[in-house]
Amino acid sequence: MEDRIMPGAVIIGAGPGIGQAVARRFAREGMPITLIARGGQTLRVVADALAPYDVPIITLPADSTDRAELDTALDQAVDEHGVPEVAVYNAALVRADELGELSVRDHMEAWAVNTVGALNAAARLAPAMAARGSGTFLVTGGMPEPKPQYVSLSLGKAGVRTLIALLDQQYGSFGVHAASVTVDGPVAPGTDFDPDDIAEHYWHLHTQPRHLWDREVLHTGRS
């Protein structure tokens, strides 16, 4: 009988910063990786960065704000690698905007990327994780305090915290660990916000014993 590949990690918003670093961190542990992003070139770059780890990799183009596209990609990931042990939602629309500056359409676009995409990913994966009795659903957060210079992002990241609380209420007792990694600064290699340092939080949350589960980890820099 053909051996089934062990369940792995799904990274939604697998870009060159945190997304790639988190994918590398889980690949280092021998986990199969599914990469989901809008652009094919982005997926190729991140997949190439994982080549040294010699783990199964799937690259799936999908827009996190298009529920049908996202559902199709997640279903394919489950078909090929099984229900993931960990799913990471890392998509975000980061832009400076002040109160009253954006149109309703622009606010809805930001909300769709920053919050609703994570909600839809959880709706697709968390029930199957709960049925299995284990799983980790992580979201990249930000804005530990709202800032008037980043209104849409502040609203979106507040929505992430609420979503994590809702997921914990609904699925925590079934073994699904929902949490966010809140990054309080601009991500760049070689700084206090190096993506490889940030990626360690995702692995730590995934491997936490159940009685020590955190719902949020705040990265403020090495100090």
Backbone as CSV, one residue per row, in Angstrom:
resi,resn,N_x,N_y,N_z,CA_x,CA_y,CA_z,C_x,C_y,C_z
1,MET,0.856,-1.195,0.000,0.000,0.000,0.000,0.892,1.245,0.000
2,GLU,0.521,2.261,-0.765,1.317,3.476,-0.875,1.273,4.249,0.440
3,ASP,2.465,4.702,0.881,2.531,5.490,2.115,1.941,6.868,1.870
4,ARG,1.170,7.344,2.852,0.596,8.682,2.748,1.561,9.665,3.385
5,ILE,1.766,10.792,2.724,2.647,11.826,3.256,2.074,12.354,4.561
6,MET,2.934,12.577,5.533,2.482,13.098,6.820,1.876,14.483,6.641
7,PRO,0.831,14.816,7.426,0.257,16.164,7.353,1.322,17.215,7.646
8,GLY,1.207,18.348,7.009,2.246,19.360,7.164,1.694,20.725,7.499
9,ALA,2.304,21.748,6.875,1.954,23.136,7.147,1.447,23.798,5.879
10,VAL,0.402,24.599,6.031,-0.142,25.407,4.941,0.152,26.864,5.258
11,ILE,0.814,27.555,4.332,1.145,28.967,4.516,0.358,29.779,3.497
12,ILE,-0.577,30.581,3.968,-1.394,31.440,3.105,-0.824,32.852,3.181
13,GLY,-0.455,33.398,2.029,0.280,34.657,2.029,1.762,34.363,2.128
14,ALA,2.216,33.426,1.272,3.592,32.929,1.340,4.518,33.854,0.572
15,GLY,4.710,35.053,1.087,5.572,36.025,0.442,7.017,35.905,0.882
16,PRO,7.856,36.843,0.467,9.294,36.746,0.699,9.743,37.073,2.116
17,GLY,8.882,37.596,2.976,9.278,37.965,4.329,8.924,36.909,5.348
18,ILE,7.909,37.201,6.160,7.502,36.274,7.208,7.018,34.956,6.623
19,GLY,6.261,35.013,5.525,5.720,33.795,4.942,6.816,32.804,4.583
20,GLN,7.842,33.272,3.909,8.948,32.402,3.523,9.694,31.899,4.748
21,ALA,9.919,32.769,5.716,10.650,32.370,6.920,9.897,31.306,7.708
22,VAL,8.585,31.457,7.813,7.776,30.463,8.525,7.794,29.138,7.767
23,ALA,7.681,29.206,6.444,7.747,27.981,5.642,9.074,27.265,5.856
24,ARG,10.169,28.011,5.867,11.485,27.402,6.116,11.537,26.767,7.497
25,ARG,10.956,27.446,8.487,11.032,26.935,9.871,10.319,25.594,10.000
26,PHE,9.168,25.461,9.356,8.439,24.198,9.435,9.066,23.136,8.538
27,ALA,9.607,23.557,7.395,10.300,22.599,6.522,11.527,22.026,7.216
28,ARG,12.166,22.836,8.036,13.348,22.377,8.786,13.026,21.190,9.671
29,GLU,11.765,21.090,10.074,11.327,19.978,10.918,10.857,18.784,10.093
30,GLY,11.029,18.872,8.769,10.651,17.766,7.902,9.193,17.733,7.504
31,MET,8.477,18.828,7.733,7.053,18.853,7.426,6.805,19.211,5.966
32,PRO,5.902,18.521,5.292,5.477,18.946,3.950,4.879,20.351,4.011
33,ILE,5.082,21.108,2.959,4.670,22.508,2.949,3.755,22.775,1.762
34,THR,2.637,23.451,2.038,1.783,23.996,0.979,1.898,25.509,1.010
35,LEU,2.261,26.089,-0.128,2.405,27.535,-0.253,1.245,28.082,-1.081
36,ILE,0.569,29.092,-0.532,-0.545,29.721,-1.234,-0.283,31.225,-1.312
37,ALA,-0.336,31.751,-2.517,-0.165,33.189,-2.724,-0.808,33.556,-4.048
38,ARG,-0.983,34.842,-4.285,-1.638,35.265,-5.526,-0.749,35.082,-6.746
39,GLY,0.553,35.353,-6.587,1.445,35.388,-7.744,2.268,34.137,-7.925
40,GLY,2.337,33.662,-9.165,3.140,32.488,-9.456,4.621,32.713,-9.217
41,GLN,5.130,33.913,-9.548,6.542,34.210,-9.336,6.880,34.193,-7.845
42,THR,6.005,34.748,-7.031,6.211,34.714,-5.580,6.296,33.276,-5.086
43,LEU,5.405,32.434,-5.556,5.403,31.033,-5.144,6.687,30.335,-5.563
44,ARG,7.179,30.618,-6.771,8.401,29.973,-7.244,9.601,30.373,-6.399
45,VAL,9.689,31.646,-6.045,10.820,32.126,-5.241,10.826,31.446,-3.872
46,VAL,9.665,31.383,-3.248,9.601,30.773,-1.913,9.849,29.269,-2.000
47,ALA,9.287,28.618,-3.009,9.518,27.184,-3.175,11.001,26.892,-3.382
48,ASP,11.683,27.720,-4.165,13.114,27.528,-4.385,13.899,27.657,-3.085
49,ALA,13.445,28.548,-2.199,14.131,28.734,-0.920,13.984,27.520,-0.017
50,LEU,12.969,26.692,-0.274,12.739,25.500,0.548,13.446,24.266,0.002
51,ALA,14.009,24.369,-1.203,14.617,23.199,-1.856,15.653,22.481,-0.992
52,PRO,16.502,23.194,-0.235,17.515,22.480,0.555,16.938,21.552,1.627
53,TYR,15.673,21.717,1.985,15.103,20.918,3.068,14.533,19.589,2.583
54,ASP,14.416,19.425,1.279,14.007,18.148,0.692,12.702,17.630,1.293
55,VAL,11.690,18.501,1.348,10.369,18.091,1.826,9.375,18.262,0.678
56,PRO,8.260,17.533,0.702,7.242,17.737,-0.342,6.690,19.159,-0.288
57,ILE,6.574,19.778,-1.453,6.093,21.157,-1.540,5.005,21.239,-2.602
58,ILE,3.905,21.898,-2.255,2.850,22.209,-3.213,2.761,23.727,-3.314
59,THR,2.676,24.260,-4.513,2.453,25.697,-4.708,1.105,25.887,-5.385
60,LEU,0.260,26.703,-4.765,-1.106,26.883,-5.250,-1.431,28.376,-5.347
61,PRO,-1.684,28.884,-6.550,-2.078,30.293,-6.671,-3.527,30.489,-6.241
62,ALA,-3.755,31.466,-5.384,-5.113,31.802,-4.955,-5.095,33.166,-4.291
63,ASP,-6.165,33.896,-4.489,-6.362,35.196,-3.841,-7.090,34.943,-2.525
64,SER,-6.508,35.374,-1.431,-7.110,35.103,-0.117,-8.454,35.786,0.068
65,THR,-8.775,36.780,-0.776,-10.063,37.468,-0.654,-11.143,36.835,-1.522
66,ASP,-10.760,35.851,-2.333,-11.712,35.134,-3.179,-11.995,33.795,-2.506
67,ARG,-13.154,33.677,-1.882,-13.417,32.481,-1.076,-13.388,31.206,-1.908
68,ALA,-13.923,31.270,-3.108,-13.944,30.073,-3.954,-12.522,29.639,-4.308
69,GLU,-11.673,30.599,-4.688,-10.280,30.273,-5.000,-9.566,29.698,-3.786
70,LEU,-9.761,30.334,-2.636,-9.086,29.882,-1.419,-9.564,28.492,-1.017
71,ASP,-10.869,28.262,-1.076,-11.410,26.940,-0.745,-10.832,25.862,-1.662
72,THR,-10.745,26.179,-2.948,-10.210,25.210,-3.907,-8.757,24.872,-3.585
73,ALA,-7.967,25.894,-3.268,-6.560,25.665,-2.933,-6.420,24.849,-1.657
74,LEU,-7.208,25.173,-0.645,-7.119,24.441,0.621,-7.589,23.000,0.460
75,ASP,-8.626,22.807,-0.332,-9.095,21.436,-0.584,-8.022,20.615,-1.297
76,GLN,-7.308,21.236,-2.232,-6.239,20.522,-2.937,-5.101,20.188,-1.972
77,ALA,-4.794,21.115,-1.068,-3.754,20.856,-0.075,-4.121,19.656,0.792
78,VAL,-5.381,19.591,1.205,-5.843,18.474,2.035,-5.827,17.171,1.237
79,ASP,-6.225,17.242,-0.026,-6.222,16.044,-0.863,-4.818,15.459,-0.996
80,GLU,-3.811,16.335,-1.103,-2.453,15.857,-1.361,-1.662,15.559,-0.097
81,HIS,-1.857,16.346,0.951,-1.052,16.179,2.163,-1.874,15.818,3.399
82,GLY,-3.182,15.749,3.265,-4.023,15.506,4.429,-4.348,16.800,5.155
83,VAL,-5.213,16.708,6.155,-5.546,17.887,6.968,-4.267,18.394,7.619
84,PRO,-3.925,19.655,7.439,-2.636,20.135,7.941,-2.549,20.114,9.462
85,GLU,-1.324,19.912,9.938,-1.073,20.045,11.370,-1.127,21.512,11.784
86,VAL,-0.700,22.381,10.866,-0.678,23.809,11.167,-1.025,24.593,9.910
87,ALA,-1.844,25.628,10.079,-2.156,26.564,9.001,-1.779,27.962,9.475
88,VAL,-1.112,28.699,8.608,-0.671,30.056,8.934,-1.282,31.017,7.924
89,TYR,-2.032,31.995,8.426,-2.587,33.037,7.557,-1.711,34.273,7.697
90,ASN,-0.993,34.597,6.628,-0.003,35.665,6.682,-0.297,36.793,5.693
91,ALA,-1.443,36.730,5.020,-1.784,37.777,4.053,-2.195,39.061,4.783
92,ALA,-1.803,40.186,4.226,-2.167,41.470,4.840,-2.070,42.572,3.800
93,LEU,-2.879,43.600,3.986,-2.796,44.813,3.178,-2.327,45.932,4.107
94,VAL,-1.061,46.267,3.983,-0.443,47.260,4.872,-0.299,48.569,4.112
95,ARG,-0.997,49.590,4.572,-0.869,50.906,3.959,-1.225,51.962,4.982
96,ALA,-0.635,53.133,4.817,-0.943,54.251,5.710,-2.232,54.924,5.245
97,ASP,-3.158,55.110,6.172,-4.385,55.850,5.867,-4.956,56.396,7.166
98,GLU,-5.495,57.590,7.085,-6.027,58.262,8.271,-7.550,58.230,8.261
99,LEU,-8.124,58.610,9.384,-9.571,58.578,9.571,-10.287,59.351,8.464
100,GLY,-11.213,58.685,7.775,-12.001,59.323,6.738,-11.325,59.422,5.393
101,GLU,-10.096,58.933,5.274,-9.347,59.082,4.025,-9.779,58.076,2.961
102,LEU,-10.092,56.839,3.364,-10.406,55.778,2.415,-11.894,55.741,2.081
103,SER,-12.176,55.277,0.877,-13.560,55.038,0.489,-14.067,53.765,1.169
104,VAL,-15.366,53.558,1.119,-15.939,52.323,1.658,-15.338,51.121,0.939
105,ARG,-15.188,51.203,-0.379,-14.624,50.097,-1.152,-13.195,49.774,-0.683
106,ASP,-12.397,50.815,-0.458,-11.015,50.606,-0.014,-10.979,49.957,1.370
107,HIS,-11.871,50.387,2.254,-11.931,49.774,3.580,-12.347,48.309,3.481
108,MET,-13.303,48.026,2.620,-13.747,46.641,2.461,-12.634,45.764,1.893
109,GLU,-11.837,46.330,0.977,-10.710,45.588,0.418,-9.696,45.242,1.518
110,ALA,-9.373,46.226,2.355,-8.418,45.979,3.437,-8.969,44.974,4.434
111,TRP,-10.235,45.095,4.780,-10.864,44.177,5.737,-10.883,42.757,5.182
112,ALA,-11.129,42.637,3.878,-11.169,41.311,3.253,-9.820,40.618,3.354
113,VAL,-8.738,41.339,3.092,-7.398,40.735,3.159,-6.993,40.476,4.605
114,ASN,-7.158,41.469,5.448,-6.590,41.409,6.798,-7.361,40.506,7.745
115,THR,-8.671,40.333,7.514,-9.479,39.591,8.478,-10.336,38.500,7.844
116,VAL,-11.089,38.844,6.816,-12.055,37.882,6.277,-11.362,36.688,5.633
117,GLY,-10.229,36.901,4.985,-9.490,35.786,4.415,-9.084,34.775,5.478
118,ALA,-8.654,35.275,6.630,-8.293,34.386,7.736,-9.515,33.638,8.247
119,LEU,-10.645,34.333,8.334,-11.887,33.698,8.764,-12.274,32.557,7.817
120,ASN,-12.192,32.823,6.509,-12.582,31.797,5.540,-11.632,30.608,5.553
121,ALA,-10.341,30.870,5.736,-9.384,29.766,5.837,-9.685,28.903,7.057
122,ALA,-9.989,29.560,8.176,-10.321,28.817,9.390,-11.603,28.016,9.211
123,ALA,-12.583,28.605,8.542,-13.848,27.903,8.318,-13.638,26.637,7.497
124,ARG,-12.639,26.653,6.611,-12.380,25.491,5.760,-11.573,24.423,6.491
125,LEU,-10.658,24.829,7.369,-9.708,23.882,7.954,-9.988,23.501,9.411
126,ALA,-10.470,24.446,10.209,-10.618,24.182,11.643,-11.582,23.037,11.954
127,PRO,-12.727,22.904,11.265,-13.604,21.775,11.586,-12.926,20.414,11.389
128,ALA,-12.121,20.285,10.327,-11.421,19.023,10.086,-10.336,18.797,11.130
129,MET,-9.664,19.863,11.548,-8.683,19.740,12.629,-9.379,19.275,13.911
130,ALA,-10.523,19.887,14.194,-11.268,19.524,15.404,-11.732,18.072,15.354
131,ALA,-12.159,17.630,14.181,-12.604,16.240,14.043,-11.456,15.273,14.300
132,ARG,-10.251,15.669,13.915,-9.068,14.844,14.164,-8.632,14.921,15.622
133,GLY,-8.931,16.066,16.265,-8.550,16.258,17.659,-7.258,17.017,17.856
134,SER,-6.720,17.603,16.777,-5.483,18.386,16.907,-5.307,19.282,15.698
135,GLY,-4.591,20.371,15.907,-4.286,21.299,14.831,-3.955,22.668,15.387
136,THR,-3.221,23.444,14.609,-2.841,24.796,15.004,-3.224,25.751,13.890
137,PHE,-3.927,26.821,14.242,-4.296,27.841,13.267,-3.719,29.169,13.745
138,LEU,-2.766,29.697,12.981,-2.033,30.897,13.379,-2.256,32.020,12.377
139,VAL,-2.345,33.240,12.887,-2.532,34.414,12.041,-1.461,35.437,12.393
140,THR,-0.876,36.027,11.360,0.077,37.108,11.595,-0.690,38.367,11.966
141,GLY,-0.442,38.849,13.169,-1.102,40.056,13.652,-0.173,41.259,13.556
142,GLY,-0.618,42.347,14.092,0.158,43.586,14.103,-0.612,44.633,14.884
143,MET,-0.042,45.810,14.971,-0.709,46.922,15.641,-1.182,46.540,17.046
144,PRO,-0.250,46.262,17.973,-0.673,45.960,19.339,-1.487,47.097,19.962
145,GLU,-1.240,48.296,19.505,-2.070,49.452,19.852,-2.499,50.119,18.555
146,PRO,-3.783,50.487,18.416,-4.216,51.141,17.172,-3.494,52.463,16.963
147,LYS,-3.235,52.768,15.678,-2.535,54.008,15.345,-3.374,54.803,14.358
148,PRO,-3.584,56.090,14.625,-4.426,56.892,13.727,-3.839,57.067,12.337
149,GLN,-2.540,56.765,12.164,-1.934,56.847,10.836,-2.180,55.573,10.014
150,TYR,-2.697,54.517,10.669,-2.944,53.232,9.999,-4.333,52.725,10.409
151,VAL,-5.347,53.428,9.979,-6.700,53.126,10.437,-7.164,51.758,9.945
152,SER,-7.079,51.493,8.638,-7.612,50.230,8.114,-6.843,49.036,8.661
153,LEU,-5.534,49.178,8.812,-4.736,48.080,9.364,-5.057,47.874,10.836
154,SER,-5.224,48.953,11.577,-5.585,48.840,12.997,-6.910,48.109,13.162
155,LEU,-7.893,48.451,12.328,-9.193,47.776,12.393,-9.060,46.295,12.033
156,GLY,-8.279,46.015,10.988,-8.113,44.629,10.563,-7.437,43.770,11.610
157,LYS,-6.402,44.302,12.249,-5.686,43.518,13.250,-6.504,43.355,14.530
158,ALA,-7.363,44.330,14.836,-8.305,44.132,15.948,-9.270,42.996,15.608
159,GLY,-9.677,42.929,14.338,-10.531,41.836,13.900,-9.854,40.485,14.035
160,VAL,-8.546,40.431,13.788,-7.793,39.180,13.950,-7.873,38.695,15.390
161,ARG,-7.713,39.603,16.343,-7.781,39.195,17.758,-9.157,38.621,18.089
162,THR,-10.184,39.254,17.592,-11.533,38.747,17.839,-11.726,37.383,17.179
163,LEU,-11.227,37.227,15.963,-11.344,35.945,15.274,-10.649,34.836,16.068
164,ILE,-9.469,35.107,16.587,-8.748,34.109,17.381,-9.569,33.714,18.615
165,ALA,-10.183,34.691,19.258,-11.012,34.393,20.431,-12.201,33.514,20.042
166,LEU,-12.825,33.819,18.907,-13.972,33.028,18.449,-13.557,31.596,18.111
167,LEU,-12.414,31.446,17.439,-11.935,30.102,17.096,-11.624,29.297,18.348
168,ASP,-11.040,29.959,19.335,-10.740,29.258,20.590,-12.024,28.805,21.272
169,GLN,-13.018,29.680,21.288,-14.291,29.320,21.919,-14.949,28.138,21.226
170,GLN,-14.865,28.103,19.898,-15.572,27.070,19.147,-14.787,25.763,19.024
171,TYR,-13.452,25.878,18.898,-12.678,24.686,18.572,-11.574,24.335,19.576
172,GLY,-11.315,25.226,20.523,-10.231,24.965,21.466,-10.417,23.689,22.251
173,SER,-11.621,23.425,22.694,-11.878,22.224,23.484,-11.734,20.945,22.664
174,PHE,-11.690,21.088,21.336,-11.512,19.936,20.448,-10.055,19.765,20.013
175,GLY,-9.155,20.537,20.630,-7.733,20.353,20.348,-7.140,21.268,19.310
176,VAL,-7.878,22.315,18.908,-7.356,23.255,17.918,-6.813,24.485,18.630
177,HIS,-5.522,24.724,18.441,-4.856,25.867,19.060,-4.885,27.045,18.092
178,ALA,-5.650,28.070,18.416,-5.731,29.286,17.598,-4.953,30.391,18.296
179,ALA,-4.091,31.067,17.553,-3.267,32.117,18.153,-2.790,33.070,17.069
180,SER,-2.293,34.223,17.503,-1.724,35.183,16.563,-0.312,35.551,16.992
181,VAL,0.497,35.918,16.015,1.836,36.457,16.262,1.785,37.925,15.873
182,THR,1.854,38.788,16.852,1.717,40.224,16.624,3.102,40.845,16.484
183,VAL,3.353,41.448,15.350,4.666,42.005,15.026,4.584,43.522,15.130
184,ASP,5.351,44.080,16.050,5.252,45.507,16.357,6.391,46.294,15.705
185,GLY,6.514,46.141,14.383,7.561,46.890,13.697,7.737,46.405,12.275
186,PRO,8.518,47.153,11.482,8.740,46.792,10.077,9.681,45.588,9.959
187,VAL,9.271,44.597,9.195,10.036,43.361,9.063,11.163,43.556,8.053
188,ALA,12.395,43.209,8.465,13.546,43.299,7.566,14.674,42.421,8.105
189,PRO,15.357,41.689,7.230,16.476,40.845,7.680,17.556,41.663,8.367
190,GLY,18.152,41.068,9.392,19.260,41.714,10.079,18.870,42.786,11.068
191,THR,17.568,42.958,11.307,17.087,43.950,12.272,16.448,43.243,13.456
192,ASP,15.936,44.006,14.395,15.205,43.420,15.514,13.921,42.736,15.059
193,PHE,13.538,42.961,13.811,12.337,42.338,13.258,12.710,41.437,12.077
194,ASP,13.778,40.687,12.279,14.228,39.725,11.279,13.161,38.635,11.120
195,PRO,12.753,38.321,9.889,11.687,37.325,9.718,12.042,35.951,10.283
196,ASP,13.324,35.576,10.266,13.698,34.279,10.831,13.486,34.248,12.344
197,ASP,13.748,35.368,13.014,13.479,35.445,14.453,11.973,35.372,14.712
198,ILE,11.204,36.075,13.908,9.749,36.083,14.068,9.184,34.682,13.836
199,ALA,9.741,33.960,12.868,9.248,32.627,12.537,9.339,31.662,13.723
200,GLU,10.279,31.896,14.614,10.414,31.019,15.788,9.153,31.036,16.651
201,HIS,8.448,32.159,16.670,7.211,32.241,17.457,6.155,31.266,16.929
202,TYR,6.099,31.120,15.617,5.103,30.232,15.017,5.382,28.777,15.405
203,TRP,6.650,28.394,15.353,7.002,27.028,15.761,6.728,26.827,17.250
204,HIS,7.062,27.827,18.059,6.831,27.734,19.510,5.341,27.556,19.809
205,LEU,4.504,28.331,19.153,3.061,28.205,19.379,2.558,26.836,18.943
206,HIS,3.052,26.358,17.814,2.602,25.059,17.314,2.981,23.918,18.255
207,THR,4.096,24.045,18.929,4.593,22.949,19.771,4.273,23.142,21.261
208,GLN,3.543,24.191,21.611,3.191,24.407,23.019,2.318,23.284,23.560
209,PRO,2.605,22.808,24.778,1.672,21.875,25.426,0.307,22.542,25.609
210,ARG,-0.723,21.754,25.536,-2.079,22.300,25.547,-2.361,23.135,26.791
211,HIS,-1.849,22.735,27.936,-2.152,23.473,29.168,-1.393,24.802,29.240
212,LEU,-0.484,25.051,28.272,0.270,26.303,28.254,-0.053,27.154,27.022
213,TRP,-1.109,26.805,26.296,-1.416,27.521,25.064,-1.525,29.031,25.275
214,ASP,-0.794,29.774,24.457,-0.966,31.226,24.368,-1.908,31.540,23.217
215,ARG,-2.625,32.639,23.329,-3.492,33.086,22.244,-2.814,34.160,21.397
216,GLU,-1.792,34.791,21.942,-1.082,35.832,21.205,0.338,35.919,21.716
217,VAL,1.265,36.074,20.766,2.667,36.347,21.095,3.017,37.686,20.455
218,LEU,3.672,38.555,21.220,4.045,39.877,20.747,5.553,39.911,20.468
219,HIS,5.914,40.241,19.237,7.322,40.392,18.877,7.646,41.875,18.815
220,THR,8.469,42.327,19.758,8.841,43.735,19.802,10.309,43.950,19.460
221,GLY,11.023,42.886,19.132,12.454,42.990,18.837,13.253,42.119,19.785
222,ARG,14.517,41.936,19.471,15.366,41.040,20.265,15.490,41.473,21.719
223,SER,15.445,42.764,21.957,15.612,43.246,23.327,14.386,42.952,24.177
